[in-house]
Amino acid sequence: MTVACVEAVILRECLGAGAQGIARRFFRKAGALIDIPWQIAVGSDLQHPRVQGKRSAQVRFINWYIAKLFRAAQRDDVLATRFLEVANLTQQPPALLDPRIALRVWKGNRRPIQAVRTAAAPQL
């Protein structure tokens, strides 16, 4: 949805500049925008063993790191917020590799996750 909204803004800008060559201008600008979410989607798909596709060293590392980030983010609101910023395209993916974030990921994976107790659902 975020991509569609940003594409609408790009289209508005292109229309404001005139109709001449609009398709070329729009697709060039939209293409640059789409690359990041596309790479995120494809990379996360490849973490599932049944999905066919080449798993480069970069994809394997990113999937490993994101799994560690998710684990640490269960207790760390800074990590959870940073991930959501990247997922919502307000930060670029390299923001997840910032040394301060990577340190929090490392620290967050040093402790075992404790089970969260929840109230039992009432019997019907």
HELIX and SHEET records of a PDB file:
HELIX    1   1 THR A    2  GLY A   16  1                                  15    
HELIX    2   2 ILE A   22  ASP A   45  1                                  24    
HELIX    3   3 ALA A   57  ALA A   73  1                                  17    
HELIX    4   4 ASP A   77  ALA A   87  1                                  11    
HELIX    5   5 PRO A   93  LEU A   97  5                                   5    
HELIX    6   6 PRO A   99  GLY A  108  1                                  10    
END                                                                             
